[in-house]
Amino acid sequence: MKIQDKITTQKIEKYYNLTNKALEIAKKSIAKNREIEAREIILMVECYLSDAKHFSEKNNDYVNSFGCLNYAHGWLDAGVRLKIFNVTDNKLFTV
């Protein structure tokens, strides 16, 4: 197995920070009249980020932590694609 095929603490931290940064941008970019949907997505992202931290720090379960991070970022990308968030950053989001 190659080192890049492993889920490490560094990889968890990298994607946690990346998703957290994307969340902060999304919170500031809510489309007009989409506040209700945005709130639901933001709540889901925050819950998945919390779960990721729990799995990583409390259980040393990096697989589930990484899965939570992927779900969290997927929610943000879905919000962008559905035009709930008005963002143009193609490095943090699928635009």
VOVO-335088 format. One record per residue: residue in three letters; x, y, z of N, C-alpha, C, O in turn. Coordinates in steps of 0.05 Angstrom, whole numbers, padded with zeros to 5 digits, always signed. Layout:
REM residues N
alaXYZXYZXYZXYZ;...
This chain:
REM residues 95
met+00017-00024+00000+00000+00000+00000+00018+00025+00000+00037+00027+00015;lys+00011+00044-00017+00026+00069-00018+00017+00087+00004-00006+00085+00014;ile+00035+00105+00012+00028+00124+00034+00005+00142+00026-00011+00148+00044;gln+00001+00149+00001-00021+00167-00007-00048+00151-00006-00069+00164-00008;asp-00047+00125-00003-00071+00109-00001-00081+00107+00027-00102+00094+00032;lys-00067+00119+00046-00074+00116+00074-00088+00142+00084-00082+00164+00074;ile-00107+00138+00102-00120+00161+00114-00104+00168+00140-00104+00153+00159;thr-00091+00190+00139-00074+00199+00161-00086+00222+00176-00106+00234+00167;thr-00075+00228+00199-00084+00251+00215-00081+00276+00198-00098+00293+00199;gln-00059+00278+00184-00054+00302+00167-00076+00304+00145-00084+00327+00139;lys-00084+00282+00133-00104+00283+00113-00131+00292+00125-00146+00307+00113;ile-00137+00281+00148-00162+00289+00161-00162+00319+00167-00181+00333+00162;glu-00140+00328+00178-00138+00357+00185-00140+00374+00159-00153+00395+00160;lys-00127+00366+00138-00128+00381+00113-00156+00384+00103-00165+00406+00097;tyr-00171+00362+00102-00198+00363+00091-00218+00375+00110-00238+00386+00102;tyr-00213+00372+00136-00230+00386+00156-00227+00416+00152-00247+00430+00151;asn-00203+00426+00150-00198+00455+00147-00209+00464+00120-00221+00486+00119;leu-00206+00449+00099-00216+00456+00073-00247+00458+00073-00258+00478+00063;thr-00260+00439+00085-00289+00439+00086-00299+00462+00105-00319+00475+00099;asn-00285+00466+00126-00292+00488+00145-00290+00515+00130-00307+00532+00134;lys-00269+00518+00115-00265+00543+00099-00288+00547+00079-00299+00568+00076;ala-00294+00525+00065-00316+00526+00046-00343+00533+00059-00359+00548+00048;leu-00347+00522+00083-00372+00527+00098-00374+00557+00104-00395+00569+00101;glu-00352+00569+00113-00352+00597+00120-00358+00614+00096-00373+00634+00098;ile-00348+00607+00073-00353+00622+00048-00383+00618+00041-00396+00638+00033;ala-00393+00594+00043-00421+00589+00036-00440+00605+00054-00460+00615+00044;lys-00434+00606+00079-00451+00621+00098-00454+00650+00090-00474+00663+00095;lys-00433+00661+00077-00433+00689+00069-00445+00693+00040-00446+00715+00030;ser-00452+00671+00028-00460+00671-00001-00487+00660-00006-00492+00648-00027;ile-00505+00662+00013-00532+00650+00010-00548+00667-00010-00550+00691-00009;ala-00559+00652-00029-00575+00665-00050-00601+00676-00038-00612+00666-00018;lys-00610+00698-00050-00635+00711-00040-00658+00691-00042-00661+00677-00062;asn-00675+00691-00022-00698+00673-00020-00691+00643-00018-00708+00626-00023;arg-00667+00637-00011-00658+00609-00008-00648+00604+00021-00634+00584+00026;glu-00656+00622+00039-00646+00620+00066-00654+00594+00081-00638+00583+00095;ile-00678+00585+00076-00688+00561+00090-00671+00537+00081-00662+00521+00098;glu-00668+00534+00055-00652+00511+00045-00623+00513+00054-00611+00493+00061;ala-00613+00538+00054-00585+00542+00062-00581+00534+00091-00561+00521+00098;arg-00600+00541+00108-00598+00534+00136-00598+00504+00140-00582+00494+00157;glu-00614+00490+00125-00614+00461+00127-00587+00449+00119-00577+00431+00132;ile-00577+00459+00097-00551+00449+00087-00529+00455+00107-00512+00438+00113;ile-00529+00479+00117-00508+00488+00136-00509+00470+00161-00489+00462+00172;leu-00533+00464+00171-00536+00447+00194-00525+00419+00188-00510+00408+00205;met-00531+00408+00165-00520+00382+00158-00490+00382+00157-00477+00364+00167;val-00479+00403+00145-00449+00405+00142-00437+00407+00170-00417+00393+00176;glu-00449+00423+00187-00438+00426+00214-00440+00400+00230-00421+00394+00245;cys-00461+00385+00227-00464+00359+00240-00443+00340+00230-00430+00325+00246;tyr-00439+00338+00204-00419+00320+00193-00391+00328+00201-00374+00311+00207;leu-00385+00354+00203-00359+00363+00212-00355+00355+00242-00333+00347+00249;ser-00376+00358+00258-00374+00350+00286-00369+00320+00288-00353+00311+00304;asp-00384+00304+00272-00380+00275+00272-00352+00268+00264-00339+00250+00275;ala-00341+00282+00243-00314+00276+00234-00294+00281+00256-00276+00264+00260;lys-00297+00302+00271-00279+00308+00293-00282+00287+00315-00262+00278+00326;his-00306+00279+00321-00311+00259+00341-00297+00233+00333-00283+00221+00349;phe-00302+00223+00309-00290+00198+00300-00260+00199+00301-00247+00180+00310;ser-00249+00221+00293-00220+00224+00291-00207+00226+00319-00188+00212+00325;glu-00218+00244+00336-00205+00250+00361-00212+00230+00383-00195+00223+00399;lys-00237+00221+00384-00245+00204+00406-00240+00174+00401-00234+00159+00419;asn-00243+00166+00376-00242+00138+00369-00218+00130+00352-00214+00107+00346;asn-00203+00150+00343-00181+00145+00324-00192+00130+00299-00178+00114+00287;asp-00216+00135+00292-00230+00122+00269-00228+00141+00245-00247+00156+00240;tyr-00206+00139+00231-00201+00158+00209-00218+00151+00184-00224+00169+00168;val-00226+00127+00181-00242+00120+00158-00270+00133+00160-00278+00146+00141;asn-00283+00131+00182-00309+00144+00186-00306+00174+00187-00324+00188+00177;ser-00285+00184+00198-00280+00213+00199-00278+00223+00170-00290+00244+00164;phe-00262+00210+00154-00258+00218+00126-00284+00217+00111-00290+00234+00094;gly-00300+00196+00116-00327+00194+00104-00345+00217+00111-00358+00228+00093;cys-00345+00225+00136-00361+00248+00145-00352+00273+00131-00369+00290+00123;leu-00326+00277+00127-00316+00301+00114-00325+00301+00085-00331+00322+00074;asn-00325+00278+00072-00335+00277+00044-00364+00283+00042-00373+00297+00024;tyr-00380+00273+00060-00409+00279+00061-00413+00309+00065-00429+00322+00052;ala-00398+00320+00084-00401+00349+00091-00395+00366+00066-00411+00384+00059;his-00374+00360+00053-00367+00376+00029-00386+00371+00006-00392+00389-00010;gly-00396+00346+00005-00416+00340-00016-00442+00356-00012-00454+00365-00032;trp-00450+00361+00013-00473+00378+00018-00468+00406+00008-00486+00418-00005;leu-00445+00416+00013-00438+00443+00003-00439+00445-00027-00450+00463-00039;asp-00426+00425-00040-00426+00425-00069-00454+00423-00081-00461+00435-00101;ala-00472+00407-00068-00499+00405-00077-00513+00432-00074-00528+00440-00092;gly-00508+00446-00052-00520+00473-00049-00511+00492-00070-00526+00509-00079;val-00486+00490-00078-00476+00507-00100-00489+00500-00126-00498+00518-00141;arg-00490+00475-00132-00502+00466-00158-00532+00473-00159-00542+00478-00181;leu-00545+00473-00136-00574+00480-00135-00578+00510-00133-00601+00520-00130;lys-00556+00525-00134-00557+00555-00133-00568+00566-00107-00581+00586-00106;ile-00563+00550-00085-00570+00560-00058-00548+00578-00048-00553+00596-00032;phe-00524+00572-00056-00501+00589-00049-00489+00600-00075-00485+00586-00095;asn-00484+00626-00075-00472+00640-00098-00442+00642-00094-00432+00661-00082;val-00428+00622-00103-00398+00622-00101-00386+00617-00128-00398+00605-00146;thr-00362+00626-00131-00348+00623-00157-00321+00608-00154-00308+00603-00173;asp-00314+00602-00129-00288+00589-00123-00289+00560-00133-00301+00543-00121;asn-00275+00554-00155-00275+00527-00166-00253+00509-00153-00250+00486-00162;lys-00239+00519-00134-00220+00503-00119-00233+00491-00094-00226+00469-00085;leu-00252+00505-00083-00266+00495-00059-00293+00482-00065-00304+00467-00049;phe-00304+00489-00088-00331+00480-00095-00332+00469-00123-00315+00475-00140;thr-00352+00452-00128-00358+00443-00155-00377+00464-00167-00401+00464-00162;val-00366+00482-00184-00382+00503-00196-00384+00499-00226-00396+00515-00240;
